[in-house]
Amino acid sequence: MSNGNMNLTLKVWRQKNAQTSGKFVTYKAESISPDMSFLEMLDVVNESLTHKGDEPINFDHDCREGICGMCSLYINGHPHGPKRGVTTCQLHMRTFHDGETITIEPWRASAFPVVKDLAVDRSAFDRIQQAGGYVSVNTGGVPDGNAIAIPKVIADEAFNSATCIGCGACVAACKNASAMLFVGAKITQLGLLPQGQPERYRRAQSMVAQMDEEGFGSCTNTGACEAECPKEIKLTNIARMNNDFFSAKLFREEEIHEDKH
Amino acid sequence: MSLDAKIPQGPLAEKWSKHKFDLKLVNPANKRKYDIIIVGTGLAGASAAASLAELGYNVKSFCFQDSPRRAHSIAAQGGINAAKNYQNDGDSVYRLFYDTIKGGDYRAREGNVYRLAEVSVNIIDQCVAQGVPFAREYGGLLDNRSFGGSQVSRTFYARGQTGQQLLLGAYSALNRQIHAGKVKMYTRTEMLDVVTIDGHAKGIVTRNMITGAIETHAGHSVLLCTGGYSNVFYLSTNAIGSNVTAAWRAHKRGAFFGNPCYTQIHPTCIPVSGDHQSKLTLMSESLRNDGRVWAPKTVEIAEQLRKGTIKADQVKEDDRDYFLERKYPAFGNLVPRDVASRNAKEMIEEGKGVGGSGFAVFLDFADAIKRLGEETVKAKYGNLFDMYIQITDENPYKQPMRIYPAVHYTMGGLWVDYNLSTNVPGLYALGECNFSDHGANRLGASALMQGLSDGYFVIPYTLGDYLAKIGPKKVDISHPAFEKTKQDVITYINKLLALKGNKTVNEYHRDLGHIMWEYCGMARTEEGLKKAKGLIQALKVDFWKNAIVTGENEEVNASLERAGRIADFIELGELMVDDALMRRESCGGHFRVESQTADGEALRDDENFAFVAAWEFKGENQPEVLHKEALVFESVHLSQRNYA
């Protein structure tokens, strides 16, 4: 069913579940077309495993157009593979060459335990968002959409931060498994917009506290996260997060106390 | 059984206001005594969960993905309509209503569509308040663009990622309620059945996709917000995981399925490149604002383009046929999707298709780049162009894009009344999962509008009426109906796991897709549909004999998950074919070759088919029974759609 001329060797991390240890297993990927996406190449391998009655390789994926953030894969030492600014589902086999050996691992971070094979548990990201990644407005009773003018450059900059897809590549790329690019992106988006101002400092405090509780590491400004981010979120998001976090701690004690809803 | 859509009496513009007043309310102190189950966390599900939790109800929210933020609403590109008339170009609630009814080829309910247009303005306000970074003009106000099927600019957008930004807004509202303890979130959990007691929906059965545990959940009502079923075609623009299982299992428990054959084929997708392809990628309709659709005038030139002996930019202006501009001068490239798709298909059938396979026409930006400059075009569509480059390895700034229609959206879905209730009391369907507002063809930028309208502004009112009537008496999973339904699910799973044949589930899915695309796709005939029915029935028998399902239940098992979904798609496919056979007229996206105008446009038969088809499940391998809900038009005059 495949119709290409590339033959590859895959070294794939197989691990039954979080409780057992895993190992690399070698597979052949044959007759691969350069027009296939990386995930379609894995589909071909999985189809042949299934025909043999073996268990297919488990990996997370969904939209396959680079926006849902579900796909992951640490390919030849890079989150989402060697190509910059794309997710694994948008990485095409023409990036590789015939005869190549490709190593495929899950994200490696203690805050992202392996679920099975190449899929990991990223629920820590959700919990950080739940800690404060929102504007506290109920449905209804809000002002007209044009009531507050927002300079285009500010809206555009907020948008750049808001493009984060929550895939976790930043964590996987970081030697400290820091989540600061992910957290900084949401704090920056809402911190730039007028709608986010009332809770700006409290938000920075609570999201960072949750990030620490989940066991993500600290930032040492290496910049691997920015280099590997498929949406090219900038390191300045971390600077803005630090700014809001520290000014909250130092000067805005009254704004950051947590009140239970 | 007669179907009552419960559309309020009175003048069109007053129906919703009057209805809201007539609906019963639940006392604020009583709301916390009610448990609501919501399946799916896309625009409809997340907005409903957040809004109902804000009101004080206890919500349990479910999604099969690893996070609620992954729901496929995230992939919507182009924008969201709202009748704000910020552009002073003649828009109004009535015009949005009218465009939507006409765009749907007069197969939607007036009352529903008017309400949709009415609340559209509130959606924009809500999203802005959440911090959704919509596109803005230099003066700081919201920007708009135009979309197919309308002559005003009423579409709000966030670059080519509007769905992502709106979904993340709804996700943030959902997160706030999870933090407040009002929503309990279940990720990697798939709904496999609905539990009914005395005819009312009272809960669901789920499978934990990590451990395989089959669990039951009870509530005072169940809301299905589980999206559409385009993946019945195998290749579509939907996410790989998008499926019909929740809706289909509800159908098999008594919920009627409305207009299953109404599917939308989107004209501007990246063409198929080979058998390996697992999905198709959409290029937003917004591109038709600046891109010009054309095919070569002669078969000879098309032949040269297919062989690659000449490139598109070498084709002389006189040798190009800008067929949409030629045939529809008033709307040009901005005709509705069904019209644009059928015209592309016609070109290809005349031998004028381009690209290696011949299954493509051009979408050309050369004029726009000349007029606006490459930078402006990049600012407007940059991410779409990048996506095109990634997939095709071709540069659309230099050569025109190649596009071809692909299945994108399903207007059909669970039948619901004006309150979004299915015919099973307590069971509701929101967003793409229901059939209600788009008739036989959905206009661009209307899906996001409908999902958020249902979740933020309709269900918070209509659900209260039902809950007030049934009272807050606790529903508990100790009722035997829960154990019985759970056992049914376990039996079914074991039946799937016993399949150790010689053909993968994916291969069955591909076979099904071929049948559906060939006979129940862009053009449908009596003969073809009859053939398809036989093929699908044979496929079903073969599936239950020869499919391979690997692994066990008590673990992560993608093979098992997929098998259940494909089995449901096969059954749905047959119903779609039945529905398409029954509807001996053309309307919107449903094109029966036997029913067309002299110009080849869809020819409706209002005398015999101005109704909603609602299908009732009667048991395995039994023919489904058709119920008709007559469509009554009081405000608009039914006419042949004309975009010329």
Chai-1 contact restraints between the chains, C-beta under 6 A:
chainA,res_idxA,chainB,res_idxB,connection_type,confidence,min_distance_angstrom,max_distance_angstrom,comment,restraint_id
A,M1,B,D275,contact,1.0,0.0,6.0,A-B,restraint_1
A,S2,B,H276,contact,1.0,0.0,6.0,A-B,restraint_2
A,N3,B,G274,contact,1.0,0.0,6.0,A-B,restraint_3
A,N3,B,D275,contact,1.0,0.0,6.0,A-B,restraint_4
A,S33,B,G274,contact,1.0,0.0,6.0,A-B,restraint_5
A,S33,B,H276,contact,1.0,0.0,6.0,A-B,restraint_6
A,D35,B,S273,contact,1.0,0.0,6.0,A-B,restraint_7
A,D35,B,G274,contact,1.0,0.0,6.0,A-B,restraint_8
A,M36,B,H276,contact,1.0,0.0,6.0,A-B,restraint_9
A,E40,B,H276,contact,1.0,0.0,6.0,A-B,restraint_10
A,E40,B,S278,contact,1.0,0.0,6.0,A-B,restraint_11
A,D43,B,S278,contact,1.0,0.0,6.0,A-B,restraint_12
A,E47,B,T504,contact,1.0,0.0,6.0,A-B,restraint_13
A,T50,B,T504,contact,1.0,0.0,6.0,A-B,restraint_14
A,T50,B,I548,contact,1.0,0.0,6.0,A-B,restraint_15
A,T50,B,T550,contact,1.0,0.0,6.0,A-B,restraint_16
A,E55,B,T550,contact,1.0,0.0,6.0,A-B,restraint_17
A,E55,B,G551,contact,1.0,0.0,6.0,A-B,restraint_18
A,N58,B,V556,contact,1.0,0.0,6.0,A-B,restraint_19
A,N58,B,A558,contact,1.0,0.0,6.0,A-B,restraint_20
A,D62,B,R70,contact,1.0,0.0,6.0,A-B,restraint_21
A,D62,B,A239,contact,1.0,0.0,6.0,A-B,restraint_22
A,D62,B,I240,contact,1.0,0.0,6.0,A-B,restraint_23
A,D62,B,G241,contact,1.0,0.0,6.0,A-B,restraint_24
A,C63,B,A75,contact,1.0,0.0,6.0,A-B,restraint_25
A,C63,B,A239,contact,1.0,0.0,6.0,A-B,restraint_26
A,R64,B,K279,contact,1.0,0.0,6.0,A-B,restraint_27
A,E65,B,A75,contact,1.0,0.0,6.0,A-B,restraint_28
A,E65,B,T281,contact,1.0,0.0,6.0,A-B,restraint_29
A,I67,B,I74,contact,1.0,0.0,6.0,A-B,restraint_30
A,I67,B,A75,contact,1.0,0.0,6.0,A-B,restraint_31
A,I67,B,Q164,contact,1.0,0.0,6.0,A-B,restraint_32
A,C68,B,R70,contact,1.0,0.0,6.0,A-B,restraint_33
A,C68,B,I74,contact,1.0,0.0,6.0,A-B,restraint_34
A,M70,B,R70,contact,1.0,0.0,6.0,A-B,restraint_35
A,Q90,B,Q390,contact,1.0,0.0,6.0,A-B,restraint_36
A,K116,B,V556,contact,1.0,0.0,6.0,A-B,restraint_37
A,R122,B,D66,contact,1.0,0.0,6.0,A-B,restraint_38
A,D126,B,S67,contact,1.0,0.0,6.0,A-B,restraint_39
A,Q129,B,N175,contact,1.0,0.0,6.0,A-B,restraint_40
A,Q130,B,N175,contact,1.0,0.0,6.0,A-B,restraint_41
A,Q130,B,I178,contact,1.0,0.0,6.0,A-B,restraint_42
A,Q130,B,H179,contact,1.0,0.0,6.0,A-B,restraint_43
A,G133,B,S172,contact,1.0,0.0,6.0,A-B,restraint_44
A,Y134,B,S172,contact,1.0,0.0,6.0,A-B,restraint_45
A,Y134,B,N175,contact,1.0,0.0,6.0,A-B,restraint_46
A,Y134,B,R176,contact,1.0,0.0,6.0,A-B,restraint_47
A,V135,B,Q130,contact,1.0,0.0,6.0,A-B,restraint_48
A,V135,B,G131,contact,1.0,0.0,6.0,A-B,restraint_49
A,V137,B,A129,contact,1.0,0.0,6.0,A-B,restraint_50
A,N138,B,E54,contact,1.0,0.0,6.0,A-B,restraint_51
A,T139,B,S51,contact,1.0,0.0,6.0,A-B,restraint_52
A,T139,B,Y456,contact,1.0,0.0,6.0,A-B,restraint_53
A,V142,B,D125,contact,1.0,0.0,6.0,A-B,restraint_54
A,V142,B,Q126,contact,1.0,0.0,6.0,A-B,restraint_55
A,V142,B,A129,contact,1.0,0.0,6.0,A-B,restraint_56
A,D144,B,D125,contact,1.0,0.0,6.0,A-B,restraint_57
A,G145,B,I124,contact,1.0,0.0,6.0,A-B,restraint_58
A,G145,B,D125,contact,1.0,0.0,6.0,A-B,restraint_59
A,G145,B,V128,contact,1.0,0.0,6.0,A-B,restraint_60
A,G145,B,L142,contact,1.0,0.0,6.0,A-B,restraint_61
A,N146,B,L141,contact,1.0,0.0,6.0,A-B,restraint_62
A,N146,B,L142,contact,1.0,0.0,6.0,A-B,restraint_63
A,A149,B,G140,contact,1.0,0.0,6.0,A-B,restraint_64
A,A149,B,L141,contact,1.0,0.0,6.0,A-B,restraint_65
A,I150,B,R136,contact,1.0,0.0,6.0,A-B,restraint_66
A,I150,B,G140,contact,1.0,0.0,6.0,A-B,restraint_67
A,P151,B,G140,contact,1.0,0.0,6.0,A-B,restraint_68
A,K152,B,R136,contact,1.0,0.0,6.0,A-B,restraint_69
A,K152,B,Y138,contact,1.0,0.0,6.0,A-B,restraint_70
A,A155,B,P133,contact,1.0,0.0,6.0,A-B,restraint_71
A,A155,B,R136,contact,1.0,0.0,6.0,A-B,restraint_72
A,A158,B,P133,contact,1.0,0.0,6.0,A-B,restraint_73
A,F159,B,P133,contact,1.0,0.0,6.0,A-B,restraint_74
A,A162,B,P133,contact,1.0,0.0,6.0,A-B,restraint_75
A,G166,B,R69,contact,1.0,0.0,6.0,A-B,restraint_76
A,L190,B,G131,contact,1.0,0.0,6.0,A-B,restraint_77
A,L193,B,G131,contact,1.0,0.0,6.0,A-B,restraint_78
A,Q195,B,A129,contact,1.0,0.0,6.0,A-B,restraint_79
A,Q195,B,G131,contact,1.0,0.0,6.0,A-B,restraint_80
A,G196,B,G131,contact,1.0,0.0,6.0,A-B,restraint_81
A,H261,B,A180,contact,1.0,0.0,6.0,A-B,restraint_82
